[in-house]
Amino acid sequence: MASKSRGLLPGTVDLVVLQTLTAGAKHGFAVSRSIRARSNGVLDLQDAALYQALHRMEKSGWVASEWGISEKGKRAKFYHLTEEGGGRLSEEATFWRRYAAAVADVLEPMPTEG
């Protein structure tokens, strides 16, 4: 079965964007490209959802931005993780690791009774 690109589950956008920014400041397209690459093409964050999330996280103080020049020589807004965003990432990562482990446990075959 070929892997299929999918949008992100609700609640995971902030998590993967914040994690992506731990590597340093990136413009929106680079964030999206990094998420796609790191997930082997499984996670595909659409532009509208990405920029909505970045703007929401900027208003929350989790990311900050500044204008710069992209690798293609175009003016672009670069986002970086703030200290508050690092704290939020830590909280979210703890929750999602626990959540994913619980889902994995439920997906295991049911024990037979008897």
C-alpha distances in whole Angstrom, upper triangle without the diagonal:
4,6,9,13,15,18,20,21,25,27,25,26,29,28,25,28,31,29,28,32,33,32,35,36,33,33,31,29,28,27,25,23,24,22,19,19,20,17,15,14,13,16,18,22,24,27,29,28,28,32,33,31,33,36,36,36,39,41,40,41,38,38,40,40,42,42,42,40,37,36,36,40,39,41,38,38,37,36,37,37,40,41,41,37,37,38,36,33,34,34,31,29,31,30,26,26,28,26,22,24,25,22,20,23,23,19,21,21,25,28,29,33,36
4,6,10,12,16,18,20,23,25,23,24,27,26,23,25,28,26,25,29,30,30,32,33,30,30,27,25,25,24,21,20,21,19,16,16,17,14,12,11,10,14,15,19,21,24,26,25,25,29,30,29,31,34,34,34,36,39,38,39,36,35,38,37,39,39,38,37,33,32,32,36,35,37,34,35,34,33,34,34,38,39,39,35,35,36,34,31,33,33,30,28,30,29,26,26,28,26,22,24,26,23,21,25,24,21,23,24,27,30,32,36,39
4,7,9,13,15,16,20,22,19,20,23,22,19,22,25,23,22,25,27,26,29,29,27,27,24,22,22,21,18,17,17,15,12,13,14,11,9,8,7,10,12,16,18,21,23,22,22,26,27,25,27,30,30,30,33,35,34,35,32,31,34,34,36,36,35,34,30,30,30,34,33,34,32,32,31,30,31,30,34,35,35,31,31,33,30,27,29,30,26,24,27,26,22,22,25,23,19,22,23,20,19,23,23,19,21,23,27,30,32,35,38
4,6,10,12,14,18,20,18,18,22,21,18,20,24,22,21,25,26,26,28,28,26,25,22,20,21,20,16,16,17,15,12,13,14,11,10,8,6,9,10,13,15,18,20,19,19,23,24,23,25,28,28,28,31,33,32,34,30,30,32,32,34,34,34,33,29,29,29,32,31,32,30,30,29,28,29,29,33,35,34,30,30,32,29,27,29,29,25,24,27,26,22,23,25,23,20,22,24,21,20,24,23,20,23,25,28,31,33,37,40
4,7,10,12,16,18,15,15,18,18,15,17,20,19,18,22,24,23,25,25,22,22,19,17,17,16,13,13,14,11,9,11,12,9,9,6,4,6,6,9,11,15,17,15,16,19,20,20,21,24,25,24,27,29,29,30,27,26,29,28,30,30,30,29,26,26,26,29,28,29,26,26,25,25,26,26,30,32,31,27,28,29,27,24,26,27,23,22,25,24,20,22,24,22,19,22,24,21,21,24,24,22,24,27,29,33,35,38,42
4,6,9,12,14,12,12,16,16,14,16,19,19,18,21,23,23,25,25,22,22,18,17,18,16,13,14,15,12,10,13,14,10,11,8,6,5,6,8,10,14,15,13,14,18,18,17,19,22,22,22,25,27,27,28,25,25,27,27,30,30,30,30,27,27,27,30,29,29,26,26,25,24,25,25,28,30,29,25,26,27,25,22,25,25,21,20,23,22,18,20,22,19,17,21,22,19,19,23,22,20,23,26,28,32,34,37,41
4,7,9,12,10,9,13,14,12,13,17,17,16,19,21,22,24,23,20,20,16,16,17,15,11,13,14,11,10,14,14,12,13,11,8,6,5,6,7,11,12,10,11,14,14,14,16,19,18,19,22,23,23,25,22,22,25,25,27,28,28,28,25,26,27,29,27,27,24,23,23,21,23,23,26,28,26,23,24,25,22,20,23,22,19,19,22,20,17,19,21,19,17,21,22,19,20,24,23,21,25,27,29,33,36,38,42
4,6,8,6,6,10,10,9,11,14,14,14,17,19,20,22,22,20,19,16,16,17,14,12,14,14,10,11,14,14,11,14,12,9,6,7,7,9,12,13,10,10,14,14,12,15,18,17,17,20,21,21,22,20,20,23,23,26,27,28,28,26,27,27,30,28,28,24,23,22,20,21,20,23,25,23,20,21,22,19,17,19,19,15,15,18,16,13,16,18,15,14,18,19,16,18,21,21,20,23,26,28,31,34,37,40
4,6,6,8,11,11,11,13,15,16,17,19,21,23,24,24,22,22,19,20,20,17,15,18,17,14,14,17,16,14,16,15,12,9,11,10,12,15,15,12,13,16,15,13,17,19,17,17,21,22,21,23,20,21,24,25,28,30,31,31,29,30,31,33,31,31,27,26,25,22,23,22,24,25,23,20,21,21,18,17,19,18,14,14,17,14,11,14,16,13,12,16,16,14,16,19,18,18,21,24,25,29,32,34,38
4,6,7,9,10,12,13,15,16,17,19,21,23,25,24,23,22,19,20,21,18,16,19,19,16,17,20,19,17,20,18,15,12,13,12,13,16,14,11,13,15,13,12,15,17,15,15,19,19,18,21,18,20,23,24,27,29,30,32,29,31,32,34,32,31,27,25,24,22,22,21,23,24,22,19,20,20,16,16,18,16,13,14,16,14,12,15,16,13,14,17,17,15,18,21,20,20,23,26,27,31,34,36,39
4,6,7,7,10,11,12,14,15,17,18,21,22,22,21,21,19,20,21,17,16,19,18,15,17,20,18,17,20,19,16,13,14,13,15,17,16,12,13,15,13,11,14,16,13,13,17,17,15,18,15,17,20,22,26,28,29,31,29,30,32,33,31,30,26,24,23,20,20,18,20,20,18,15,17,16,13,12,14,13,9,11,13,11,9,13,14,12,13,16,16,15,18,20,20,21,24,27,28,31,34,36,40
4,6,5,6,9,10,11,12,14,16,18,20,20,19,19,17,18,18,14,13,16,15,12,14,16,15,13,17,16,13,10,12,10,13,15,15,11,11,14,14,11,13,16,14,13,17,18,16,18,15,16,20,21,24,26,27,28,26,28,29,31,29,28,25,22,21,18,18,16,19,20,18,15,15,16,13,11,13,13,9,10,12,11,8,12,14,12,12,15,16,15,17,20,20,20,23,26,28,31,34,36,40
4,5,6,6,8,10,11,12,15,17,18,17,16,16,13,15,15,11,11,14,13,10,12,15,14,13,16,15,14,10,10,8,10,12,12,8,8,11,10,7,10,12,11,11,14,16,15,16,13,14,17,18,21,23,24,25,23,25,26,28,26,25,21,19,18,15,16,14,17,19,17,13,15,16,13,11,14,14,11,12,15,14,12,15,17,15,15,19,20,19,20,23,24,23,27,30,31,34,38,40,44
4,6,5,6,8,10,11,13,15,16,15,15,15,13,16,15,12,12,15,14,12,15,17,16,15,19,18,17,13,14,11,13,14,14,10,9,11,10,7,8,11,9,8,11,13,11,13,10,10,14,16,19,21,23,24,23,25,26,28,26,24,20,18,16,13,13,11,13,15,13,10,11,13,9,8,12,11,9,10,14,13,12,15,17,16,16,19,21,20,22,25,25,25,28,32,33,36,39,41,45
4,6,5,6,9,10,11,14,15,16,15,17,15,17,16,12,13,16,14,11,14,16,14,13,17,17,16,13,14,12,15,16,17,13,12,14,14,10,11,14,13,11,14,16,14,15,11,12,16,18,21,23,24,26,24,25,27,29,27,26,22,20,18,15,14,12,14,15,13,10,10,11,9,6,9,9,6,7,10,10,9,11,14,13,13,16,18,18,19,22,23,23,26,29,31,33,37,39,43
4,6,5,6,9,10,12,14,14,13,15,13,14,13,9,10,12,10,7,10,12,10,10,14,14,13,10,11,10,13,14,16,12,10,13,14,11,11,15,14,12,15,18,16,17,13,13,16,17,20,22,23,24,21,22,24,26,25,24,21,19,16,14,13,12,15,16,16,12,12,14,12,9,12,13,10,9,13,13,11,13,16,15,14,17,19,19,20,23,24,23,26,29,31,34,38,40,43
4,5,5,6,9,11,12,11,10,11,10,12,11,7,8,11,9,8,11,13,12,12,16,15,15,12,12,10,12,12,14,11,8,10,12,8,8,12,12,10,12,15,14,14,11,10,13,14,17,18,19,20,18,20,22,23,22,21,17,15,13,10,10,9,13,15,14,10,11,14,12,9,13,14,11,12,15,16,14,16,19,18,18,21,23,22,23,26,27,27,30,33,35,38,41,44,47
4,5,5,7,10,10,11,11,13,12,14,13,10,12,14,12,11,14,16,14,15,18,18,18,15,15,13,16,16,17,14,11,13,14,10,9,13,12,9,11,14,12,12,8,8,11,13,16,19,20,21,20,21,24,25,24,22,18,16,13,10,9,7,9,11,11,7,8,10,8,6,10,11,10,10,13,14,13,15,18,18,18,21,23,23,24,27,28,28,30,34,36,38,42,44,47
4,5,5,8,10,11,12,14,14,15,13,10,12,13,10,9,13,14,11,12,16,17,16,14,15,14,17,18,19,16,14,16,17,13,13,16,16,13,15,18,16,15,11,11,14,16,19,21,21,22,20,21,24,26,25,24,20,18,15,12,11,9,12,13,13,10,9,11,10,7,9,12,10,9,12,14,12,13,17,17,17,19,21,21,22,25,26,26,28,32,34,36,40,42,46
4,5,6,8,9,9,11,11,12,9,6,9,10,7,7,11,11,9,11,14,15,15,13,14,12,15,15,17,15,12,14,16,13,12,16,16,13,15,18,17,16,13,12,14,15,17,19,18,19,17,18,20,22,21,21,17,16,13,10,9,9,13,15,15,12,11,14,13,10,13,15,14,12,16,17,15,16,20,20,19,22,24,24,24,27,29,28,30,34,36,39,42,45,48
4,5,5,6,7,10,10,12,10,8,11,12,10,10,14,14,13,15,18,18,19,16,16,15,17,16,18,16,13,14,16,13,11,14,15,12,13,16,15,14,11,9,11,11,14,16,16,17,16,17,20,21,20,19,16,13,10,7,6,6,9,12,13,10,9,13,13,10,13,16,14,14,17,19,18,19,22,22,22,24,27,27,27,30,32,31,33,37,39,42,45,48,51
4,5,8,10,13,14,16,13,11,14,15,12,12,16,16,13,16,19,20,21,18,19,18,20,20,22,20,16,18,19,16,14,17,18,14,15,18,17,15,12,11,13,14,16,18,18,20,18,19,22,23,23,22,19,17,13,11,8,6,10,11,12,10,8,12,12,9,11,15,14,13,16,18,17,18,21,22,21,23,26,26,27,29,31,31,33,37,39,41,44,47,50
4,7,9,12,14,15,11,10,14,13,10,12,15,14,12,16,18,19,20,18,19,18,21,20,23,21,17,19,21,18,16,19,20,17,17,21,20,18,15,13,14,15,16,18,17,18,16,16,20,21,21,21,18,16,13,11,9,9,12,14,16,13,12,15,16,13,15,18,17,16,19,21,20,20,24,24,23,25,28,28,28,31,33,33,34,38,40,42,46,49,52
4,6,10,12,14,11,10,14,14,12,14,17,16,15,18,21,21,23,20,20,19,21,20,22,21,17,18,20,17,15,18,19,16,15,19,19,16,14,11,12,12,13,14,14,15,14,15,18,19,19,18,15,13,10,8,6,8,11,13,15,13,12,16,16,14,16,20,19,18,21,23,22,23,26,27,26,28,31,31,31,34,36,36,38,41,43,46,49,52,55
4,7,10,12,9,9,13,14,12,14,17,17,17,19,22,22,23,20,20,18,19,18,20,19,15,15,18,16,12,15,17,14,13,17,17,15,13,10,9,8,9,11,10,12,11,13,16,16,16,14,11,10,6,5,4,7,10,13,15,13,13,17,17,15,18,21,20,20,23,25,24,25,28,28,28,30,33,33,33,36,38,37,39,43,45,48,51,54,57
4,6,8,6,6,10,10,10,12,14,15,15,17,19,19,21,18,17,15,16,14,17,16,13,13,16,14,11,14,16,14,14,17,18,16,14,11,11,9,10,11,10,11,9,11,13,14,13,12,9,8,5,5,7,10,13,16,18,15,16,19,19,17,20,22,21,20,24,25,24,25,28,28,27,30,32,32,32,36,37,36,38,42,44,47,50,53,56
4,6,5,6,9,10,11,13,15,15,16,19,20,19,21,18,16,14,14,12,14,14,11,10,14,13,10,12,15,14,13,17,18,17,15,12,11,9,9,9,9,9,7,10,12,12,11,10,6,6,4,6,9,12,15,19,20,17,18,21,20,19,22,24,22,22,26,27,25,27,30,30,29,32,34,33,34,37,38,37,40,43,45,48,52,54,58
4,5,5,6,9,10,11,13,14,15,17,19,17,18,15,13,10,11,8,10,11,7,7,11,10,8,11,14,13,13,16,17,17,15,12,13,11,12,12,12,12,10,13,13,15,13,12,8,7,7,8,11,13,16,20,20,17,18,21,20,18,22,23,21,21,25,25,23,25,28,28,27,30,32,31,32,35,36,35,37,41,43,46,49,52,55
4,5,5,6,9,10,11,12,14,16,17,15,17,14,12,10,10,8,11,12,9,10,13,13,12,14,17,16,17,20,21,21,19,16,16,14,15,14,13,13,10,11,12,14,12,12,9,10,10,11,14,16,20,23,23,20,21,24,23,21,24,26,23,23,27,27,25,26,30,29,27,31,33,31,32,35,36,35,37,40,43,46,49,52,55
4,5,5,6,9,10,10,12,14,15,14,16,14,13,11,13,11,14,14,11,12,16,15,13,16,18,17,17,21,21,21,18,15,16,14,15,14,13,12,9,10,11,14,13,13,11,11,9,10,12,14,18,21,22,19,19,23,21,19,22,24,22,21,25,26,24,25,28,28,26,29,32,30,31,34,35,34,36,40,42,45,48,51,54
4,6,5,6,9,10,11,12,14,13,15,12,11,9,11,10,13,12,9,10,13,12,10,14,15,14,15,18,19,18,15,13,14,13,15,15,15,15,12,13,15,17,16,16,12,11,10,9,11,12,16,19,19,16,16,19,18,16,19,21,18,18,22,22,20,21,25,24,23,26,28,27,28,31,32,31,34,37,39,42,45,48,52
4,5,5,6,9,10,11,12,11,12,9,7,6,8,8,11,10,7,10,13,12,11,15,16,15,17,20,20,20,18,16,17,16,18,18,18,17,14,15,16,18,17,17,14,14,13,12,14,15,19,22,22,18,19,22,20,17,21,22,19,19,23,23,20,22,25,24,22,26,28,26,27,30,31,29,32,35,38,41,44,47,50
4,6,5,6,9,10,11,9,12,10,9,9,11,11,14,14,11,14,17,16,15,18,20,19,20,23,24,23,21,18,20,18,20,19,18,17,14,13,15,17,17,18,15,15,14,14,16,17,21,24,24,21,21,24,22,20,23,24,22,21,24,25,22,23,27,26,24,27,29,27,27,31,32,30,33,36,38,41,44,47,51
4,5,5,6,8,10,10,12,10,10,10,13,13,16,15,12,15,18,16,15,19,20,18,19,23,23,22,19,17,19,18,19,20,19,18,15,15,16,19,19,19,16,16,14,14,14,15,19,21,22,18,18,21,20,17,20,22,19,18,22,22,20,20,24,23,22,24,27,26,25,29,30,29,31,34,37,40,43,46,49
4,5,5,6,9,8,9,7,7,8,11,12,15,13,11,14,16,14,14,18,18,17,19,22,22,21,18,17,19,19,21,22,21,21,18,18,20,22,21,22,18,18,16,15,15,16,19,21,21,18,18,20,18,15,18,20,17,15,19,19,16,18,21,20,18,21,24,22,22,26,27,25,28,31,34,36,40,43,46
4,6,5,6,5,7,5,6,8,10,12,15,14,12,16,18,16,17,20,21,20,22,25,25,25,22,20,22,22,24,24,23,22,19,18,20,23,22,23,20,20,18,18,19,19,23,25,25,21,21,24,22,19,21,23,20,18,22,22,19,20,23,22,20,22,25,23,23,26,27,25,28,31,33,36,39,43,46
4,5,5,6,9,9,9,11,14,16,19,18,15,19,21,19,19,23,24,22,24,27,27,27,23,22,24,23,24,24,23,22,19,18,19,22,22,23,21,21,19,19,19,20,24,26,26,22,22,25,23,20,22,24,21,19,23,23,20,20,24,23,21,23,26,24,24,27,28,26,28,31,34,37,40,43,47
4,6,8,9,9,11,12,16,17,20,18,16,19,21,19,19,23,23,21,23,26,26,25,22,21,23,23,25,25,24,24,21,20,22,25,25,25,22,22,20,18,18,18,22,23,24,20,19,22,21,17,19,21,18,16,19,20,17,17,21,20,18,20,23,22,21,24,26,24,26,29,32,35,38,41,44
4,5,5,6,9,11,14,17,19,17,16,19,21,19,19,23,23,22,24,27,26,26,23,22,25,25,27,28,27,26,23,23,24,27,27,27,24,24,22,21,21,20,24,25,25,22,21,23,21,18,20,21,18,16,19,19,16,16,19,18,15,18,21,19,18,22,23,21,23,26,29,32,35,38,41
4,6,8,10,13,16,18,21,20,18,22,24,22,22,26,26,25,27,30,30,30,26,25,27,27,29,29,28,27,24,23,24,27,27,28,26,26,24,23,23,23,27,29,29,25,24,27,25,22,23,25,22,20,23,23,19,19,22,22,18,21,23,21,20,24,25,22,24,27,30,33,36,39,42
4,6,7,10,13,15,18,17,16,19,21,20,21,24,25,24,26,29,29,29,26,25,27,26,28,28,27,26,23,22,23,26,26,27,24,24,23,22,23,24,27,29,29,25,25,28,25,22,24,26,22,21,24,24,20,21,24,22,19,22,24,22,21,25,26,23,25,28,31,34,37,40,43
4,6,10,13,16,18,16,16,20,21,19,21,24,24,23,26,29,28,29,25,25,27,27,30,30,29,29,25,25,26,29,28,29,26,26,24,23,24,24,27,29,29,25,25,27,24,21,23,24,20,19,22,21,17,18,21,19,16,19,21,18,18,22,22,20,22,25,28,31,34,37,40
4,6,10,13,15,13,12,16,17,15,17,20,20,20,22,25,24,25,22,21,24,24,26,27,27,26,23,23,24,27,26,26,23,23,21,20,21,21,24,26,25,22,22,24,21,18,21,21,18,17,20,19,16,17,20,18,16,19,21,18,19,22,23,21,24,26,29,32,35,38,42
4,6,9,12,10,10,13,15,14,15,18,19,19,21,24,24,25,22,21,23,23,25,25,25,24,21,22,22,25,23,24,21,20,20,19,20,21,24,27,26,22,23,25,22,20,23,23,20,19,23,22,18,20,23,21,19,22,24,22,22,26,26,24,27,30,32,36,38,41,45
4,6,8,7,6,10,11,10,12,15,15,16,18,20,20,21,19,18,20,19,22,22,22,22,20,21,21,24,22,22,18,18,17,16,18,18,22,24,23,19,21,23,20,18,21,22,18,18,22,21,18,20,23,21,20,23,25,23,24,27,27,26,29,32,34,37,40,43,47
4,6,5,6,9,10,11,12,14,15,16,18,20,21,22,20,19,21,20,22,22,22,22,20,21,21,23,21,21,18,17,18,17,19,20,23,26,25,22,23,25,22,21,24,24,21,22,25,24,21,24,26,24,23,27,28,25,27,30,30,29,32,35,37,40,43,46,49
4,6,5,6,8,10,10,12,14,15,16,18,20,21,19,17,18,17,19,18,19,19,17,19,18,20,17,17,14,14,15,15,18,19,22,25,24,21,23,25,22,21,25,25,22,23,27,26,23,26,29,27,26,29,31,29,30,33,33,32,35,38,40,43,46,49,53
4,5,5,6,9,10,11,12,14,15,17,18,20,19,17,19,18,20,19,21,21,20,22,21,23,20,19,16,15,16,16,19,20,22,25,24,21,23,25,22,22,25,25,22,23,27,25,23,26,29,27,26,30,31,29,30,34,33,32,36,39,40,44,47,49,53
4,6,5,6,9,10,10,12,14,15,16,18,17,16,18,17,20,20,22,23,21,23,23,25,22,21,18,16,17,15,18,18,20,23,22,18,21,22,19,18,22,22,18,20,23,22,20,23,25,23,23,26,27,25,27,30,30,29,33,35,37,40,43,46,49
4,5,5,6,9,10,10,12,14,15,16,14,13,15,14,17,17,19,19,18,20,20,22,19,18,15,13,13,12,14,15,18,21,19,16,18,20,17,16,20,20,17,19,22,21,19,22,25,23,23,26,27,26,27,31,31,30,33,36,38,41,44,47,50
4,5,5,6,8,10,10,12,14,15,14,12,13,12,14,15,17,18,17,19,20,21,18,16,13,11,12,11,14,15,17,20,19,16,19,21,18,18,22,22,20,21,25,24,22,25,28,26,26,29,31,29,31,34,34,34,37,40,42,45,48,50,54
4,6,5,6,9,10,11,12,14,14,13,14,14,17,18,20,21,20,23,23,24,21,19,16,14,15,13,16,16,18,21,19,16,19,21,18,18,21,21,18,21,24,22,21,25,27,25,25,29,29,28,30,33,33,33,36,39,41,44,47,49,53
4,5,5,6,8,10,10,12,11,10,12,13,16,18,20,22,20,23,24,25,22,20,17,14,14,12,13,13,15,18,16,13,16,17,14,14,18,17,15,17,20,19,18,21,23,22,22,26,26,25,27,30,30,30,33,37,38,41,44,47,50
4,5,5,6,9,10,10,9,7,9,9,13,14,16,18,17,20,21,22,19,17,14,11,10,8,10,11,12,16,14,12,14,16,14,14,18,18,16,18,21,21,20,23,25,24,24,28,29,28,30,33,33,33,36,39,41,44,47,49,53
4,5,5,6,9,10,10,9,9,10,13,14,17,19,19,22,23,23,20,18,14,11,12,10,12,13,14,17,15,13,17,18,16,16,20,20,18,21,24,23,22,25,27,26,27,30,31,30,33,35,35,36,39,42,43,46,50,52,55
4,5,5,6,9,9,9,11,12,16,18,20,23,22,25,26,27,24,21,18,15,15,12,14,13,14,16,14,12,15,16,13,15,18,18,16,19,21,20,20,23,25,24,25,28,29,28,31,33,33,34,37,40,41,44,47,49,53
4,5,5,6,5,6,8,11,14,17,19,22,21,24,26,26,24,21,18,14,13,10,11,10,10,13,10,8,12,13,10,11,15,15,13,16,19,18,18,21,23,22,23,26,27,27,29,32,32,33,36,39,40,43,46,48,52
4,5,5,6,5,6,8,11,14,17,20,20,23,24,24,22,19,16,12,11,9,9,9,9,12,11,9,13,14,13,14,17,18,17,19,22,22,22,24,26,26,27,30,31,31,33,35,36,36,39,43,44,47,50,52,56
4,5,8,8,9,11,14,17,20,23,23,26,28,27,25,22,19,15,15,12,13,13,12,14,12,11,15,16,14,16,19,18,18,21,23,22,23,26,28,27,28,31,32,32,34,36,37,38,41,44,45,48,51,53,56
4,6,8,10,13,16,19,22,25,25,28,30,30,27,24,21,17,17,13,13,12,10,12,9,9,12,12,10,13,16,15,15,18,20,19,20,23,24,24,26,28,29,29,32,34,34,35,38,41,42,45,48,50,53
4,6,7,10,14,17,20,23,23,26,28,28,26,23,20,16,15,11,11,9,7,9,7,7,10,11,10,12,15,15,15,18,20,20,21,24,25,25,27,29,30,31,33,35,36,37,39,43,44,46,50,52,55
4,7,10,14,17,19,22,22,25,27,27,25,23,19,16,14,10,9,6,5,7,5,4,7,9,7,9,12,12,12,14,17,17,18,20,22,22,24,26,27,28,30,32,33,34,36,40,41,43,47,49,52
4,7,10,14,16,18,18,21,23,23,21,19,15,12,10,6,5,5,5,9,8,6,9,11,10,11,14,15,15,16,19,20,20,22,25,25,25,28,30,30,31,34,35,35,38,41,43,45,49,51,54
4,7,11,13,16,17,20,22,21,20,17,14,10,8,6,6,7,6,10,10,9,12,14,14,15,18,19,19,20,23,24,24,26,28,28,29,32,33,33,35,37,38,39,41,45,47,49,53,55,58
4,7,9,13,14,17,19,18,16,13,10,6,5,4,6,9,10,14,14,13,15,18,17,17,21,22,21,23,26,26,26,28,31,31,31,34,36,35,37,40,40,40,43,47,48,51,55,57,60
4,7,10,12,15,17,16,14,10,8,6,5,7,9,12,13,16,17,16,18,21,21,21,24,26,25,26,29,30,29,31,34,34,34,37,39,39,40,43,44,44,46,50,52,54,58,60,64
4,7,9,13,14,12,10,7,6,4,6,9,11,15,16,20,21,19,21,24,24,24,27,29,28,29,32,33,32,34,37,36,36,39,41,41,42,45,46,45,48,51,53,56,60,62,65
4,7,10,11,9,8,6,5,6,6,10,12,16,18,21,23,21,22,26,26,25,28,30,29,29,33,34,33,34,38,37,37,40,42,41,42,45,46,46,48,52,54,57,60,63,66
4,7,8,6,5,5,6,8,9,12,15,18,21,24,26,24,25,28,28,27,30,32,31,31,34,36,34,36,39,39,38,41,43,42,43,46,47,46,48,52,54,57,60,63,67
4,5,5,5,6,6,9,9,12,14,18,21,24,26,23,24,28,27,26,29,31,29,29,33,34,32,33,37,36,35,38,41,39,40,43,44,43,46,49,51,54,57,60,64
4,5,7,10,10,12,12,15,17,20,23,26,28,25,26,30,29,27,30,32,31,30,34,35,33,34,37,37,36,38,41,40,40,43,45,43,45,49,51,54,57,60,64
4,6,9,10,13,14,17,19,23,26,29,31,28,29,32,32,30,33,35,33,33,36,37,35,36,40,39,38,41,43,42,42,45,46,45,47,50,53,56,59,62,65
4,7,9,12,13,17,19,23,26,29,31,28,29,33,32,31,34,36,34,34,38,39,37,38,42,41,40,43,45,44,44,48,49,48,50,53,56,59,62,65,68
4,6,10,12,15,18,22,24,28,29,27,28,32,31,30,33,35,33,33,37,38,36,37,41,40,39,42,44,43,43,47,48,47,49,52,55,58,61,64,67
4,7,10,13,16,20,22,26,27,25,26,30,29,28,31,33,32,32,36,36,35,37,40,39,38,42,44,42,43,47,47,46,49,52,55,58,61,64,67
4,6,10,13,17,19,23,23,21,23,26,25,24,28,29,28,28,32,32,31,33,36,35,35,38,40,39,40,43,44,43,46,49,51,54,57,60,64
4,7,10,13,15,19,20,18,20,23,22,21,25,26,25,26,29,30,29,31,34,33,33,36,38,37,38,41,42,41,44,48,50,52,56,58,62
4,7,10,13,16,17,15,17,20,20,19,22,24,23,23,27,27,26,28,31,31,31,33,36,35,36,39,40,40,42,46,48,50,54,56,60
4,7,9,13,14,11,13,16,16,15,18,20,19,20,23,24,23,25,28,28,28,31,32,32,33,36,37,37,40,43,45,48,51,54,57
4,6,10,11,9,10,14,14,13,16,18,17,18,21,22,22,23,26,27,27,29,31,31,32,35,36,36,39,42,44,47,50,53,56
4,7,8,6,7,10,10,9,12,14,14,15,18,19,19,21,23,24,24,27,29,29,30,33,34,34,37,40,42,44,48,50,53
4,5,5,6,9,10,10,12,14,15,16,18,20,20,22,24,25,26,28,30,31,32,34,36,36,38,42,44,46,49,51,55
4,5,5,6,9,10,11,13,14,15,17,19,20,21,23,24,26,27,29,30,31,33,35,36,38,42,43,45,49,50,54
4,5,5,6,9,10,11,12,14,16,17,18,20,22,23,24,26,27,29,30,32,33,35,37,40,41,43,47,49,52
4,5,5,6,9,10,10,12,14,15,16,18,20,21,22,24,25,26,28,30,31,32,34,38,39,41,45,47,50
4,5,5,6,9,10,10,12,14,15,16,18,20,21,22,24,25,26,28,30,31,33,37,38,40,44,46,49
4,5,5,6,9,10,11,13,14,16,17,18,20,22,23,25,26,28,29,31,32,36,37,39,43,44,47
4,5,5,6,8,10,11,12,14,16,16,18,20,21,22,24,26,27,28,31,34,35,37,41,43,46
4,5,5,6,8,10,10,12,14,15,16,18,20,21,22,24,25,26,28,32,33,36,39,41,44
4,6,5,6,9,10,11,12,14,15,17,19,20,21,23,25,26,28,31,32,34,38,40,43
4,6,5,6,9,10,11,12,14,16,17,19,20,22,23,25,27,30,31,33,36,38,41
4,5,5,6,9,10,10,12,14,15,16,18,20,21,22,24,28,29,31,35,37,40
4,5,5,6,8,10,10,12,14,15,16,18,20,21,23,26,28,30,33,35,39
4,6,5,6,9,10,11,12,14,16,17,19,20,22,25,26,28,32,33,37
4,6,5,6,9,10,11,12,14,15,17,18,20,24,25,27,30,32,35
4,5,5,6,8,10,10,12,14,15,16,18,22,23,25,29,31,34
4,5,5,6,9,10,10,12,14,15,17,21,22,24,28,30,33
4,6,5,6,9,10,11,13,14,16,19,20,22,25,27,30
4,5,5,6,9,10,11,12,15,18,19,21,25,26,30
4,5,5,6,9,10,11,13,16,18,20,24,26,29
4,5,5,6,9,10,11,15,16,18,21,24,27
4,5,5,6,9,10,14,14,16,20,21,25
4,5,5,6,9,12,13,16,19,22,25
4,5,5,7,10,12,15,18,21,24
4,5,5,9,10,12,15,18,21
4,5,8,8,11,14,16,20
4,6,8,11,15,17,21
4,6,9,12,15,18
4,6,9,12,15
4,6,9,13
4,6,10
4,7
4
